[in-house]
Amino acid sequence: MAHGTLRVAVVGLGFGAEFVPIYLDHPDVASVVVCDANPQRLARVTERFRVQEACLQLDEVIGSPRIDAVHLVSGIPDHAGQAIAVLRAGKHCACTVPMATTIDDLHRIVAAQRESGRTYMMMETAVYTRQFLFAQDLHQRGELGRLQFLRGAHYQDMECWPPYWAGLPPMWYATHAVGPLLALAGTRAKRVQCLGSGEMRQELRQQYGNPWPVETALFQLAVPGLCAEVTRTLFHCARPYMESFTVYGEDGCYEWQLEGEPPMLFRASPVTPGQTRRHAAERPQTPDRADLLPAPIGRYTRRFVYGNDAQHLSFEQGGGHHGSHPHLVHEFVRSIVEARAPRIDSVTAANWTAAGICAHQSAMADGHAVEVPAFG
Ligand SMILES: NC(=O)c1ccc[n+]([C@@H]2O[C@H](COP(=O)([O-])OP(=O)(O)OC[C@H]3O[C@@H](n4cnc5c(N)ncnc54)[C@H](O)[C@@H]3O)[C@@H](O)[C@H]2O)c1
């Protein structure tokens, strides 16, 4: 039973519906309003979770003095404008990925967040999966040693998803692959060279002028001597869904390549002059991290909110994004309650998103290097 003081609204109830019961059960949340311009979606979620208050337009949420924080789960082209409107209305803002699709909009959101003094958090699922949390612990305990290289890939086919996906440049939606790498390396991307690959059918080239179903990039990181490689597919590629990441350390390498299978962890004995190194391989079971959450929302690391009758496409992949949803809600809520920056604050979100935007710029310029701007 919620008994906190924070009054939250969730806007966009396709994927967004997944978060509604988590807010309802979070101990710091007093009330939840749901909002969607689609009356059927609105009615379904309102009934399903017995939500007390519902509305059809974001403007109603923005104008309401009884809402403190807004979680946006609208379509990609709406994220930037809606996030700025929410922040300028003096409300805290969580937004699904990507933060925006232009560098100018990233600057505008960071500025709106600073001027408002409110919280902005990008709700990047890939840095709260149990596989990522396990890798992060290994790295923080020093078991991987000095990082030498990182690699990420996000394969997904977006045929017949909502119209704004048609022909989207793959690297505009790269944060699931970029985020884990930059989070582990604790830095940002400084420079990128990216190539487009494959052949996109004509009709998919119209909306964004993007000819590439696949983009693959090399990022120079802002840490001397470290780089990362990222590949994204969005169309015309038979590889099933996967948000894969690999981190190569001097003492240990962690590879997560296949959905539904445990990662690989390789370890090597210390470098000793004149001796070959011994290697060992294991497949660690990545534990559920409900222990990091308040008890009332711990079960959402495993539980699907939807039944089979009304399943959102994204839940068919990643088993609800590998337990990440309640962690995201908890971090957003607690950062507000504790008056601190969230883990993926506006600057971090802009740095992660800019990496992909600049990668697509490079792919459109035949692989010429593009400097990735810094936001903080
Ligand atoms: N792993 C992840 O982080 C992940 C997974 C899936 C989707 N997403 C992101 O979530 C977003 C939503 O995905 P989806 O598949 O549910 O999209 P969708 O287009 O099906 O749903 C968006 C909903 O937002 C509503 N909406 C938009 N503007 C509104 C407004 N002004 N007022 C009221 N309602 C409004 C629409 O009516 C629609 O129902 C996408 O942008 C995608 O980038 C992220």
The ligand as an ORCA input file, in Angstrom:
! r2SCAN-3c Opt
* xyz 0 1
  N      13.486     -1.009    -23.265
  C      12.972      0.200    -23.370
  O      13.435      1.121    -22.725
  C      11.820      0.446    -24.306
  C      11.060     -0.618    -24.800
  C       9.952     -0.333    -25.598
  C       9.641      0.986    -25.912
  N      10.418      1.988    -25.449
  C      10.095      3.384    -25.746
  O       8.791      3.609    -25.236
  C       8.091      4.480    -26.086
  C       6.667      4.020    -26.204
  O       6.615      2.757    -26.800
  P       5.219      2.131    -27.272
  O       5.566      0.960    -28.063
  O       4.306      2.042    -26.119
  O       4.740      3.330    -28.232
  P       3.313      3.687    -28.772
  O       3.497      4.667    -29.871
  O       2.536      2.426    -29.017
  O       2.602      4.394    -27.529
  C       2.801      5.746    -27.196
  C       1.547      6.211    -26.493
  O       1.738      7.557    -26.051
  C       0.506      8.227    -26.160
  N       0.734      9.694    -26.234
  C       1.661     10.345    -26.974
  N       1.534     11.673    -26.796
  C       0.520     11.859    -25.935
  C      -0.073     13.020    -25.360
  N       0.340     14.276    -25.665
  N      -1.107     12.864    -24.504
  C      -1.560     11.614    -24.211
  N      -1.033     10.485    -24.721
  C       0.008     10.605    -25.566
  C      -0.090      7.683    -27.462
  O      -1.499      7.852    -27.502
  C       0.325      6.224    -27.422
  O      -0.682      5.377    -26.893
  C       8.848      4.532    -27.408
  O       9.258      5.838    -27.579
  C      10.066      3.664    -27.228
  O      11.176      4.410    -27.569
  C      11.491      1.743    -24.648
*
